[in-house]
Amino acid sequence: MRIGFIGLGIMGRPMATHLLAAGHELVVHNRSPRAMQELADQGADTADTPKEVAQQVDLILTMLPDGPDVERVVLGENGVLEGAASGSLLVDMSSIAPAVSRRLHEALAERGVGMLDAPVSGGEPGAIEGTLAFMVGGAQADLDRVREILDLMGSSVTLVGPIGAGNIAKLANQAIVAVNIAVLGEAAVLARSAGVDPASVIDAIRGGLAGSKVMEQKAPKMLSGDHAPGFRIDLHIKDLDNALGTGHESGSSLPLTAAVREMMTAISAAGHEHDDHSSLATYYETLAGRRIAE
């Protein structure tokens, strides 16, 4: 199949590579020419605008930072909407506000173009390994058209509900992850401050109810003090802002999410917005005056 892929960042680049490896033809576009060249070296065709991508394919995949970026690429000048033919399908894999997904769906539907919102969980490691979890909003028939494509990039694909439901699920995921990381950092600092090795505490509890994928992936980074980004603080801030905004719109109070968002504000203000979200632990280290990695 000939597929358009727009957005070749830390997640999009390895995801697109999986499609090429499976034998699909790609037409790619990205704001950074360097990223496009990397895919071109692997056999992809390049396009100067999203419109040119859409003119050449029936399936367009987007993987972009936030809602305004998706709106610009889809609805802006030389955007997807200007080039997409009736009957084509857009699968937006970005993590954005559900209201934006619904606006895009309405605009595309007027031109006979289908849409799924299909954000992912798993971060850069999942994108590289092809084990992402897709949370999908939209019509079952549209998902059936592309399930085999999504399966090449992920290990699970779940239809959550109508358009926008995929991003509701992603916001719930991001809130749970944020609070989980925060309390893991809190507990590790507690252990260190009380004179017990945090690594031993984590080994003791990881097989019980407190064990989680967050613990397995983020505890080693906290224990080593290495916060090189897998998923950056600034991106998680964006997701929590979208979660809080959606909560306000729907009348849902999210006090724990709001508390962790403010912790991230402090970390970002200290110049660490591009660190991994495991750096939430540094918030507690600052309060306690002790480092986990000693």
Backbone as CSV, one residue per row, in Angstrom:
resi,resn,N_x,N_y,N_z,CA_x,CA_y,CA_z,C_x,C_y,C_z
1,MET,0.848,-1.196,0.000,0.000,0.000,0.000,0.880,1.241,0.000
2,ARG,0.405,2.290,-0.663,1.095,3.563,-0.683,0.470,4.461,0.403
3,ILE,1.281,4.887,1.348,0.795,5.559,2.554,1.494,6.897,2.704
4,GLY,0.749,7.917,3.127,1.348,9.192,3.475,1.647,9.234,4.958
5,PHE,2.791,9.791,5.315,3.171,9.878,6.727,3.713,11.281,6.975
6,ILE,3.048,12.018,7.871,3.418,13.400,8.174,3.776,13.511,9.649
7,GLY,5.015,13.922,9.913,5.479,14.048,11.295,6.505,12.986,11.621
8,LEU,7.772,13.319,11.442,8.851,12.329,11.597,9.744,12.692,12.776
9,GLY,9.108,12.902,13.920,9.845,13.234,15.124,10.320,12.000,15.854
10,ILE,10.487,12.137,17.160,11.039,11.059,17.973,10.181,9.794,17.910
11,MET,8.885,9.960,17.690,7.979,8.818,17.564,7.725,8.463,16.105
12,GLY,7.447,9.466,15.293,7.047,9.204,13.915,8.101,8.523,13.077
13,ARG,9.363,8.897,13.287,10.424,8.325,12.460,10.510,6.802,12.585
14,PRO,10.607,6.238,13.810,10.654,4.774,13.891,9.352,4.107,13.463
15,MET,8.219,4.773,13.672,6.950,4.195,13.236,6.915,4.073,11.715
16,ALA,7.353,5.115,11.030,7.393,5.074,9.569,8.368,4.011,9.076
17,THR,9.452,3.837,9.797,10.449,2.834,9.408,9.849,1.438,9.426
18,HIS,8.975,1.151,10.390,8.324,-0.161,10.438,7.482,-0.402,9.187
19,LEU,6.825,0.637,8.710,5.996,0.481,7.509,6.847,0.216,6.285
20,LEU,7.959,0.916,6.174,8.878,0.655,5.064,9.431,-0.762,5.118
21,ALA,9.783,-1.194,6.320,10.351,-2.537,6.475,9.353,-3.617,6.074
22,ALA,8.054,-3.311,6.215,7.017,-4.281,5.846,6.698,-4.253,4.359
23,GLY,7.363,-3.371,3.617,7.197,-3.342,2.172,6.222,-2.310,1.643
24,HIS,5.716,-1.443,2.508,4.794,-0.413,2.045,5.556,0.766,1.445
25,GLU,4.942,1.422,0.473,5.511,2.625,-0.109,5.054,3.827,0.713
26,LEU,5.982,4.709,1.030,5.645,5.875,1.832,5.927,7.165,1.078
27,VAL,5.038,8.143,1.290,5.285,9.523,0.898,5.315,10.315,2.201
28,VAL,6.437,10.928,2.520,6.604,11.543,3.839,6.767,13.057,3.730
29,HIS,6.368,13.717,4.817,6.582,15.159,4.937,6.896,15.480,6.385
30,ASN,7.803,16.428,6.573,8.185,16.862,7.906,8.745,18.271,7.806
31,ARG,8.586,19.044,8.874,9.140,20.405,8.847,10.664,20.384,8.756
32,SER,11.288,19.364,9.333,12.746,19.240,9.271,13.154,18.414,8.063
33,PRO,13.851,19.008,7.093,14.284,18.251,5.913,15.187,17.070,6.271
34,ARG,15.955,17.218,7.345,16.869,16.139,7.734,16.116,14.843,8.018
35,ALA,14.986,14.946,8.730,14.195,13.756,9.034,13.641,13.134,7.758
36,MET,13.209,13.970,6.829,12.714,13.433,5.560,13.823,12.709,4.805
37,GLN,15.029,13.268,4.841,16.131,12.646,4.121,16.464,11.276,4.694
38,GLU,16.355,11.150,6.008,16.620,9.853,6.633,15.658,8.793,6.106
39,LEU,14.388,9.165,5.955,13.405,8.215,5.426,13.601,8.000,3.931
40,ALA,13.981,9.069,3.218,14.249,8.930,1.793,15.392,7.951,1.560
41,ASP,16.386,7.984,2.432,17.514,7.052,2.310,17.071,5.607,2.495
42,GLN,15.918,5.421,3.136,15.384,4.071,3.337,14.377,3.685,2.254
43,GLY,14.138,4.602,1.317,13.266,4.266,0.199,11.971,5.035,0.114
44,ALA,11.723,5.957,1.037,10.487,6.739,0.994,10.587,7.858,-0.026
45,ASP,9.429,8.247,-0.576,9.336,9.451,-1.388,9.037,10.631,-0.458
46,THR,9.441,11.818,-0.845,9.211,13.002,-0.020,8.278,13.969,-0.738
47,ALA,7.610,14.791,0.069,6.703,15.808,-0.471,6.971,17.120,0.252
48,ASP,6.795,18.218,-0.463,7.087,19.535,0.096,5.993,20.050,1.022
49,THR,4.769,19.557,0.855,3.649,20.035,1.672,2.733,18.859,2.032
50,PRO,1.920,19.015,3.085,0.913,17.996,3.383,-0.067,17.785,2.226
51,LYS,-0.386,18.856,1.505,-1.281,18.726,0.356,-0.708,17.754,-0.666
52,GLU,0.590,17.864,-0.941,1.222,16.987,-1.923,1.220,15.545,-1.437
53,VAL,1.347,15.343,-0.143,1.239,13.984,0.399,-0.142,13.423,0.097
54,ALA,-1.184,14.186,0.482,-2.561,13.710,0.347,-2.945,13.454,-1.104
55,GLN,-2.365,14.193,-2.030,-2.691,14.010,-3.444,-2.207,12.669,-3.990
56,GLN,-1.261,12.043,-3.303,-0.632,10.831,-3.832,-1.073,9.543,-3.165
57,VAL,-1.922,9.634,-2.119,-2.252,8.442,-1.336,-3.733,8.454,-0.958
58,ASP,-4.208,7.284,-0.517,-5.568,7.174,0.018,-5.576,7.080,1.544
59,LEU,-4.404,6.866,2.135,-4.290,6.782,3.584,-3.201,7.733,4.049
60,ILE,-3.566,8.666,4.945,-2.607,9.635,5.477,-2.488,9.425,6.979
61,LEU,-1.280,9.249,7.467,-1.013,9.117,8.897,-0.314,10.382,9.379
62,THR,-0.756,10.926,10.505,-0.108,12.100,11.084,0.344,11.781,12.506
63,MET,1.551,12.266,12.842,2.106,12.072,14.186,2.794,13.373,14.573
64,LEU,2.027,14.273,15.217,2.466,15.645,15.436,2.387,16.016,16.919
65,PRO,3.053,17.107,17.327,3.161,17.414,18.753,1.856,17.750,19.459
66,ASP,0.981,18.573,18.830,-0.196,19.037,19.560,-1.293,19.435,18.581
67,GLY,-2.463,19.760,19.141,-3.624,20.080,18.322,-3.415,21.185,17.307
68,PRO,-2.817,22.321,17.686,-2.596,23.373,16.689,-1.735,22.909,15.515
69,ASP,-0.782,22.018,15.784,0.053,21.491,14.700,-0.774,20.638,13.749
70,VAL,-1.666,19.828,14.310,-2.513,18.982,13.466,-3.477,19.830,12.654
71,GLU,-4.059,20.841,13.294,-4.983,21.718,12.564,-4.272,22.426,11.423
72,ARG,-3.063,22.879,11.657,-2.304,23.558,10.603,-2.025,22.615,9.447
73,VAL,-1.605,21.401,9.761,-1.257,20.432,8.719,-2.485,19.972,7.942
74,VAL,-3.599,19.826,8.629,-4.804,19.299,7.966,-5.622,20.402,7.311
75,LEU,-5.839,21.505,8.030,-6.765,22.534,7.554,-6.088,23.776,7.000
76,GLY,-4.790,23.926,7.222,-4.088,25.127,6.810,-3.812,25.190,5.314
77,GLU,-3.143,26.259,4.913,-2.780,26.428,3.505,-1.861,25.290,3.076
78,ASN,-2.154,24.707,1.899,-1.414,23.539,1.400,-1.497,22.369,2.371
79,GLY,-2.637,22.279,3.068,-2.841,21.211,4.029,-3.463,19.969,3.409
80,VAL,-3.642,18.966,4.246,-4.186,17.678,3.806,-5.541,17.850,3.140
81,LEU,-6.395,18.691,3.721,-7.748,18.839,3.200,-7.756,19.327,1.763
82,GLU,-6.777,20.142,1.383,-6.730,20.654,0.009,-6.357,19.573,-0.998
83,GLY,-5.675,18.523,-0.536,-5.211,17.510,-1.479,-5.911,16.178,-1.401
84,ALA,-6.650,15.931,-0.323,-7.243,14.612,-0.111,-8.461,14.390,-0.995
85,ALA,-8.540,13.214,-1.587,-9.682,12.853,-2.427,-10.790,12.253,-1.572
86,SER,-12.014,12.391,-2.047,-13.139,11.765,-1.365,-12.901,10.263,-1.270
87,GLY,-13.169,9.692,-0.112,-12.938,8.265,0.098,-11.618,7.947,0.754
88,SER,-10.733,8.938,0.843,-9.463,8.703,1.523,-9.676,8.786,3.034
89,LEU,-8.639,8.419,3.787,-8.762,8.305,5.237,-7.549,8.923,5.913
90,LEU,-7.809,9.750,6.929,-6.754,10.316,7.764,-6.777,9.610,9.113
91,VAL,-5.617,9.114,9.545,-5.470,8.542,10.883,-4.498,9.446,11.640
92,ASP,-5.039,10.203,12.580,-4.200,11.102,13.367,-3.753,10.378,14.631
93,MET,-2.456,10.115,14.727,-1.897,9.375,15.856,-1.322,10.310,16.918
94,SER,-1.524,11.601,16.738,-1.048,12.599,17.696,-1.885,12.547,18.972
95,SER,-1.298,13.029,20.058,-2.027,13.147,21.322,-2.508,14.586,21.454
96,ILE,-3.809,14.788,21.228,-4.357,16.144,21.205,-5.677,16.186,21.960
97,ALA,-6.230,17.368,22.110,-7.517,17.511,22.781,-8.621,16.869,21.938
98,PRO,-9.527,16.129,22.570,-10.616,15.474,21.817,-11.453,16.455,21.009
99,ALA,-11.640,17.658,21.517,-12.444,18.647,20.784,-11.812,18.985,19.446
100,VAL,-10.491,18.996,19.381,-9.804,19.270,18.117,-10.043,18.119,17.143
101,SER,-9.961,16.894,17.640,-10.230,15.735,16.776,-11.622,15.831,16.167
102,ARG,-12.584,16.233,16.968,-13.961,16.320,16.470,-14.109,17.418,15.422
103,ARG,-13.438,18.554,15.625,-13.489,19.637,14.616,-12.873,19.173,13.299
104,LEU,-11.743,18.503,13.395,-11.086,18.015,12.185,-11.974,17.007,11.460
105,HIS,-12.593,16.137,12.212,-13.468,15.120,11.622,-14.613,15.764,10.855
106,GLU,-15.202,16.796,11.423,-16.313,17.486,10.753,-15.856,18.138,9.456
107,ALA,-14.696,18.789,9.486,-14.196,19.457,8.281,-13.859,18.445,7.189
108,LEU,-13.252,17.349,7.571,-12.894,16.322,6.590,-14.137,15.638,6.019
109,ALA,-15.125,15.396,6.872,-16.333,14.709,6.425,-17.060,15.497,5.342
110,GLU,-16.980,16.818,5.410,-17.627,17.652,4.378,-17.022,17.409,3.002
111,ARG,-15.772,16.927,2.978,-15.109,16.611,1.707,-15.113,15.116,1.408
112,GLY,-15.826,14.343,2.223,-15.912,12.906,1.998,-14.687,12.143,2.461
113,VAL,-13.907,12.756,3.336,-12.687,12.126,3.846,-12.949,11.603,5.248
114,GLY,-12.605,10.343,5.492,-12.801,9.746,6.798,-11.669,10.081,7.753
115,MET,-11.896,9.833,9.048,-10.858,10.122,10.035,-10.987,9.203,11.232
116,LEU,-9.840,8.808,11.766,-9.732,8.158,13.068,-8.780,8.980,13.922
117,ASP,-9.093,9.135,15.210,-8.064,9.619,16.125,-7.505,8.381,16.821
118,ALA,-6.190,8.221,16.755,-5.565,6.986,17.212,-4.255,7.254,17.943
119,PRO,-4.316,7.999,19.056,-3.088,8.260,19.807,-2.497,6.975,20.363
120,VAL,-1.236,7.046,20.747,-0.519,5.839,21.164,0.085,6.019,22.546
121,SER,0.342,4.894,23.188,1.095,4.854,24.439,2.257,3.890,24.252
122,GLY,3.356,4.210,24.916,4.542,3.351,24.802,5.813,4.129,24.627
123,GLY,5.693,5.419,24.281,6.863,6.263,24.165,7.823,5.840,23.076
124,GLU,8.987,6.459,23.087,9.994,6.156,22.076,10.379,4.685,22.062
125,PRO,10.559,4.019,23.224,10.899,2.581,23.173,9.845,1.762,22.436
126,GLY,8.562,2.067,22.692,7.494,1.339,22.007,7.465,1.606,20.518
127,ALA,7.780,2.861,20.129,7.824,3.193,18.706,8.948,2.438,18.016
128,ILE,10.087,2.353,18.667,11.236,1.655,18.088,10.988,0.150,18.004
129,GLU,10.392,-0.401,19.053,10.172,-1.853,19.102,8.913,-2.294,18.366
130,GLY,8.057,-1.342,17.991,6.803,-1.695,17.325,5.782,-2.286,18.279
131,THR,5.791,-1.823,19.541,4.905,-2.384,20.563,3.954,-1.325,21.132
132,LEU,3.663,-0.299,20.367,2.782,0.761,20.852,1.355,0.240,21.070
133,ALA,0.641,0.912,21.983,-0.780,0.634,22.191,-1.584,1.750,21.531
134,PHE,-2.421,1.400,20.578,-3.263,2.374,19.874,-4.633,2.442,20.536
135,MET,-5.058,3.663,20.855,-6.389,3.927,21.414,-7.168,4.685,20.343
136,VAL,-8.209,4.082,19.812,-8.800,4.573,18.568,-10.212,5.093,18.784
137,GLY,-10.482,6.252,18.176,-11.827,6.780,18.109,-12.276,6.885,16.661
138,GLY,-13.517,6.491,16.386,-14.015,6.564,15.016,-14.885,5.382,14.676
139,ALA,-15.099,5.179,13.376,-15.982,4.118,12.905,-15.240,2.795,12.781
140,GLN,-15.928,1.724,13.131,-15.337,0.384,13.030,-14.884,0.090,11.603
141,ALA,-15.679,0.510,10.622,-15.325,0.235,9.226,-14.016,0.905,8.847
142,ASP,-13.785,2.116,9.337,-12.529,2.802,9.041,-11.356,2.109,9.731
143,LEU,-11.571,1.657,10.955,-10.505,0.930,11.641,-10.182,-0.368,10.917
144,ASP,-11.194,-1.055,10.415,-10.964,-2.307,9.685,-10.072,-2.078,8.467
145,ARG,-10.192,-0.900,7.861,-9.369,-0.584,6.679,-7.887,-0.512,7.016
146,VAL,-7.565,-0.108,8.235,-6.167,0.201,8.548,-5.590,-0.641,9.685
147,ARG,-6.356,-1.573,10.220,-5.870,-2.333,11.376,-4.546,-3.025,11.084
148,GLU,-4.405,-3.610,9.911,-3.149,-4.300,9.593,-1.970,-3.332,9.556
149,ILE,-2.217,-2.101,9.157,-1.158,-1.082,9.146,-0.761,-0.725,10.578
150,LEU,-1.758,-0.507,11.422,-1.469,-0.158,12.816,-0.772,-1.306,13.537
151,ASP,-1.141,-2.538,13.181,-0.513,-3.709,13.804,0.989,-3.775,13.535
152,LEU,1.433,-3.145,12.447,2.869,-3.140,12.143,3.641,-2.220,13.091
153,MET,2.946,-1.299,13.726,3.597,-0.334,14.603,3.290,-0.566,16.078
154,GLY,2.323,-1.414,16.365,1.907,-1.599,17.746,1.542,-3.032,18.068
155,SER,1.402,-3.294,19.371,1.041,-4.629,19.833,-0.424,-4.726,20.238
156,SER,-1.115,-3.580,20.332,-2.546,-3.615,20.628,-3.239,-2.447,19.943
157,VAL,-4.435,-2.721,19.443,-5.267,-1.703,18.787,-6.673,-1.855,19.342
158,THR,-7.166,-0.821,20.032,-8.463,-0.911,20.697,-9.369,0.220,20.235
159,LEU,-10.540,-0.142,19.723,-11.542,0.867,19.376,-12.271,1.257,20.652
160,VAL,-12.121,2.514,21.066,-12.674,2.981,22.333,-14.097,3.485,22.173
161,GLY,-14.381,4.129,21.042,-15.691,4.725,20.827,-15.667,5.625,19.616
162,PRO,-16.584,6.581,19.507,-16.646,7.469,18.346,-15.465,8.429,18.321
163,ILE,-15.415,9.238,17.282,-14.280,10.155,17.109,-14.069,10.983,18.373
164,GLY,-12.814,11.109,18.765,-12.461,11.803,19.999,-12.246,10.866,21.167
165,ALA,-12.830,9.668,21.111,-12.715,8.729,22.225,-11.292,8.222,22.389
166,GLY,-10.567,8.112,21.277,-9.173,7.689,21.377,-8.361,8.658,22.216
167,ASN,-8.575,9.947,21.999,-7.826,10.941,22.769,-8.329,11.070,24.200
168,ILE,-9.595,10.769,24.459,-10.058,10.687,25.849,-9.285,9.589,26.569
169,ALA,-9.146,8.429,25.930,-8.399,7.334,26.536,-6.947,7.713,26.755
170,LYS,-6.350,8.424,25.789,-4.952,8.826,25.937,-4.780,9.810,27.095
171,LEU,-5.707,10.739,27.257,-5.610,11.677,28.368,-5.735,10.950,29.701
172,ALA,-6.620,9.966,29.774,-6.730,9.163,30.988,-5.417,8.419,31.251
173,ASN,-4.844,7.881,30.195,-3.560,7.186,30.314,-2.472,8.114,30.843
174,GLN,-2.418,9.316,30.299,-1.361,10.256,30.683,-1.532,10.743,32.114
175,ALA,-2.758,10.888,32.562,-2.996,11.270,33.952,-2.546,10.166,34.893
176,ILE,-2.880,8.927,34.561,-2.478,7.788,35.396,-0.967,7.660,35.434
177,VAL,-0.321,7.785,34.286,1.138,7.667,34.223,1.807,8.767,35.041
178,ALA,1.309,9.991,34.898,1.921,11.120,35.602,1.861,10.934,37.112
179,VAL,0.684,10.572,37.615,0.530,10.395,39.061,1.368,9.217,39.542
180,ASN,1.433,8.161,38.734,2.218,6.974,39.086,3.707,7.310,39.180
181,ILE,4.209,8.046,38.198,5.621,8.443,38.228,5.899,9.323,39.441
182,ALA,4.997,10.250,39.706,5.207,11.174,40.821,5.300,10.432,42.145
183,VAL,4.381,9.515,42.401,4.402,8.817,43.688,5.563,7.834,43.767
184,LEU,6.017,7.330,42.624,7.212,6.494,42.625,8.428,7.305,43.066
185,GLY,8.558,8.519,42.533,9.641,9.393,42.969,9.525,9.747,44.435
186,GLU,8.311,10.016,44.890,8.063,10.345,46.288,8.512,9.199,47.192
187,ALA,8.168,7.968,46.809,8.518,6.802,47.613,10.026,6.552,47.621
188,ALA,10.674,6.759,46.471,12.124,6.554,46.397,12.872,7.549,47.283
189,VAL,12.397,8.795,47.301,13.014,9.796,48.170,12.737,9.469,49.639
190,LEU,11.552,8.969,49.936,11.245,8.531,51.301,12.244,7.480,51.761
191,ALA,12.491,6.475,50.911,13.427,5.413,51.281,14.819,5.979,51.536
192,ARG,15.309,6.824,50.628,16.652,7.383,50.772,16.742,8.236,52.046
193,SER,15.738,9.048,52.298,15.761,9.934,53.457,15.700,9.158,54.774
194,ALA,15.036,7.982,54.720,14.903,7.148,55.922,16.077,6.194,56.101
195,GLY,17.081,6.281,55.209,18.285,5.482,55.358,18.223,4.091,54.777
196,VAL,17.288,3.865,53.868,17.156,2.557,53.222,17.438,2.715,51.730
197,ASP,18.120,1.737,51.142,18.461,1.782,49.724,17.181,1.749,48.879
198,PRO,16.910,2.802,48.078,15.696,2.802,47.253,15.622,1.621,46.292
199,ALA,16.764,1.181,45.775,16.751,0.037,44.847,16.231,-1.217,45.546
200,SER,16.619,-1.409,46.803,16.143,-2.574,47.555,14.652,-2.479,47.835
201,VAL,14.184,-1.258,48.132,12.750,-1.068,48.360,11.962,-1.406,47.095
202,ILE,12.448,-0.921,45.961,11.744,-1.184,44.700,11.763,-2.676,44.373
203,ASP,12.880,-3.346,44.607,12.936,-4.794,44.392,11.933,-5.520,45.274
204,ALA,11.757,-5.024,46.504,10.862,-5.683,47.452,9.399,-5.543,47.072
205,ILE,9.029,-4.432,46.435,7.608,-4.167,46.192,7.182,-4.390,44.745
206,ARG,8.155,-4.593,43.847,7.787,-4.633,42.429,6.904,-5.829,42.083
207,GLY,6.984,-6.919,42.849,6.152,-8.084,42.549,4.779,-8.033,43.181
208,GLY,4.502,-6.991,43.978,3.209,-6.857,44.629,2.283,-5.920,43.887
209,LEU,1.262,-5.455,44.606,0.240,-4.617,43.981,0.806,-3.302,43.463
210,ALA,1.879,-2.818,44.072,2.469,-1.545,43.642,3.282,-1.667,42.361
211,GLY,3.595,-2.880,41.948,4.364,-3.070,40.723,3.607,-2.573,39.506
212,SER,4.334,-2.049,38.518,3.696,-1.523,37.315,4.731,-1.362,36.221
213,LYS,4.256,-1.136,35.000,5.170,-0.822,33.899,5.902,0.480,34.157
214,VAL,5.222,1.420,34.803,5.888,2.677,35.151,7.087,2.387,36.041
215,MET,6.911,1.536,37.029,8.018,1.202,37.918,9.156,0.552,37.147
216,GLU,8.832,-0.380,36.274,9.875,-1.114,35.537,10.659,-0.192,34.614
217,GLN,9.978,0.760,33.997,10.641,1.627,33.023,11.272,2.868,33.645
218,LYS,10.667,3.398,34.705,11.112,4.689,35.231,11.954,4.584,36.492
219,ALA,11.797,3.535,37.282,12.620,3.398,38.485,14.113,3.360,38.157
220,PRO,14.554,2.620,37.122,15.986,2.626,36.820,16.528,4.017,36.506
221,LYS,15.739,4.847,35.856,16.189,6.205,35.542,16.299,7.036,36.820
222,MET,15.347,6.860,37.726,15.419,7.584,38.993,16.608,7.119,39.825
223,LEU,16.840,5.814,39.855,17.922,5.266,40.669,19.292,5.682,40.159
224,SER,19.408,5.870,38.841,20.693,6.258,38.261,20.856,7.772,38.149
225,GLY,19.746,8.489,38.268,19.787,9.940,38.062,19.911,10.333,36.610
226,ASP,19.654,9.386,35.709,19.744,9.641,34.268,18.353,9.953,33.734
227,HIS,18.113,11.191,33.395,16.793,11.587,32.909,16.821,11.971,31.433
228,ALA,17.682,11.305,30.672,17.671,11.491,29.219,16.278,11.149,28.699
229,PRO,15.747,11.955,27.775,14.331,11.825,27.440,13.962,10.568,26.669
230,GLY,12.914,9.912,27.180,12.161,8.931,26.417,10.830,9.576,26.085
231,PHE,10.241,10.231,27.120,9.064,11.079,26.913,9.284,12.337,27.731
232,ARG,9.328,13.480,27.075,9.790,14.710,27.708,8.730,15.342,28.615
233,ILE,9.228,16.066,29.611,8.359,16.806,30.522,7.446,17.763,29.762
234,ASP,7.975,18.494,28.779,7.139,19.477,28.090,5.988,18.824,27.331
235,LEU,6.220,17.639,26.801,5.143,16.927,26.103,4.102,16.406,27.089
236,HIS,4.565,15.963,28.249,3.601,15.486,29.244,2.787,16.656,29.801
237,ILE,3.426,17.810,29.942,2.689,19.013,30.341,1.564,19.299,29.343
238,LYS,1.886,19.206,28.068,0.865,19.428,27.031,-0.306,18.467,27.215
239,ASP,-0.015,17.197,27.469,-1.081,16.213,27.643,-1.914,16.491,28.890
240,LEU,-1.244,16.872,29.993,-1.996,17.157,31.214,-2.834,18.418,31.063
241,ASP,-2.324,19.405,30.323,-3.134,20.599,30.050,-4.391,20.218,29.267
242,ASN,-4.236,19.328,28.292,-5.399,18.878,27.529,-6.363,18.086,28.407
243,ALA,-5.814,17.284,29.315,-6.665,16.526,30.235,-7.447,17.458,31.147
244,LEU,-6.754,18.457,31.704,-7.422,19.397,32.598,-8.468,20.226,31.852
245,GLY,-8.132,20.643,30.626,-9.097,21.390,29.825,-10.333,20.567,29.512
246,THR,-10.127,19.310,29.171,-11.259,18.426,28.887,-12.073,18.172,30.148
247,GLY,-11.374,18.073,31.291,-12.081,17.922,32.553,-12.961,19.124,32.855
248,HIS,-12.443,20.322,32.615,-13.229,21.534,32.838,-14.458,21.557,31.933
249,GLU,-14.264,21.175,30.686,-15.368,21.198,29.727,-16.456,20.193,30.091
250,SER,-16.043,19.062,30.659,-16.994,17.982,30.940,-17.471,17.964,32.385
251,GLY,-16.970,18.893,33.209,-17.390,18.937,34.600,-16.734,17.880,35.467
252,SER,-15.564,17.408,35.055,-14.844,16.380,35.809,-13.656,17.009,36.532
253,SER,-13.600,16.851,37.854,-12.509,17.410,38.654,-11.324,16.447,38.660
254,LEU,-10.129,16.972,38.409,-8.922,16.154,38.314,-7.847,16.688,39.267
255,PRO,-8.062,16.601,40.576,-7.122,17.230,41.516,-5.733,16.611,41.527
256,LEU,-5.616,15.291,41.390,-4.288,14.679,41.377,-3.528,15.060,40.112
257,THR,-4.230,15.055,38.976,-3.605,15.482,37.723,-3.119,16.917,37.826
258,ALA,-3.933,17.784,38.426,-3.551,19.188,38.573,-2.325,19.334,39.466
259,ALA,-2.244,18.529,40.511,-1.102,18.619,41.422,0.188,18.234,40.709
260,VAL,0.155,17.158,39.931,1.364,16.739,39.217,1.708,17.743,38.132
261,ARG,0.702,18.343,37.509,0.969,19.392,36.518,1.761,20.524,37.146
262,GLU,1.444,20.888,38.362,2.175,21.976,39.011,3.598,21.552,39.379
263,MET,3.799,20.303,39.716,5.163,19.807,39.922,5.970,19.942,38.634
264,MET,5.349,19.608,37.530,6.025,19.727,36.243,6.313,21.187,35.904
265,THR,5.441,22.084,36.348,5.701,23.505,36.150,7.017,23.895,36.802
266,ALA,7.230,23.438,38.024,8.458,23.758,38.748,9.679,23.172,38.058
267,ILE,9.566,21.941,37.585,10.685,21.295,36.901,11.007,22.017,35.605
268,SER,9.974,22.383,34.862,10.177,23.099,33.605,10.797,24.466,33.854
269,ALA,10.325,25.165,34.882,10.850,26.497,35.193,12.322,26.444,35.588
270,ALA,12.748,25.292,36.087,14.150,25.114,36.467,15.030,24.744,35.269
271,GLY,14.434,24.706,34.081,15.211,24.458,32.870,15.297,23.017,32.445
272,HIS,14.403,22.164,32.975,14.484,20.736,32.675,13.278,20.243,31.868
273,GLU,12.692,21.131,31.081,11.489,20.760,30.336,11.732,19.690,29.290
274,HIS,12.982,19.519,28.871,13.294,18.502,27.869,13.809,17.206,28.488
275,ASP,13.820,17.137,29.823,14.189,15.896,30.504,13.045,14.892,30.428
276,ASP,13.355,13.632,30.684,12.334,12.592,30.745,11.364,12.886,31.891
277,HIS,10.129,12.421,31.747,9.159,12.677,32.818,9.494,11.950,34.115
278,SER,10.451,11.037,34.082,10.942,10.445,35.332,11.610,11.488,36.217
279,SER,11.958,12.634,35.641,12.565,13.703,36.429,11.577,14.325,37.407
280,LEU,10.325,13.874,37.424,9.413,14.251,38.497,10.025,13.949,39.860
281,ALA,10.890,12.934,39.900,11.546,12.585,41.162,12.373,13.743,41.705
282,THR,12.899,14.594,40.807,13.746,15.698,41.273,12.950,16.720,42.070
283,TYR,11.648,16.785,41.861,10.801,17.682,42.653,10.895,17.307,44.130
284,TYR,10.818,16.000,44.408,10.896,15.516,45.791,12.327,15.580,46.326
285,GLU,13.288,15.351,45.442,14.682,15.474,45.874,14.979,16.895,46.349
286,THR,14.441,17.869,45.652,14.644,19.261,46.036,14.011,19.553,47.393
287,LEU,12.816,19.049,47.610,12.131,19.276,48.878,12.882,18.640,50.051
288,ALA,13.400,17.416,49.802,14.054,16.665,50.873,15.513,17.027,51.033
289,GLY,16.101,17.666,50.005,17.536,17.957,50.041,18.376,16.709,49.954
290,ARG,17.820,15.652,49.357,18.546,14.385,49.196,18.324,13.868,47.781
291,ARG,19.332,13.249,47.229,19.208,12.640,45.908,18.964,11.144,46.040
292,ILE,18.156,10.622,45.153,17.887,9.173,45.148,19.168,8.424,44.789
293,ALA,19.882,8.936,43.782,21.114,8.280,43.304,22.277,8.731,44.166
294,GLU,22.601,7.962,45.194,23.731,8.283,46.072,24.651,7.074,46.167
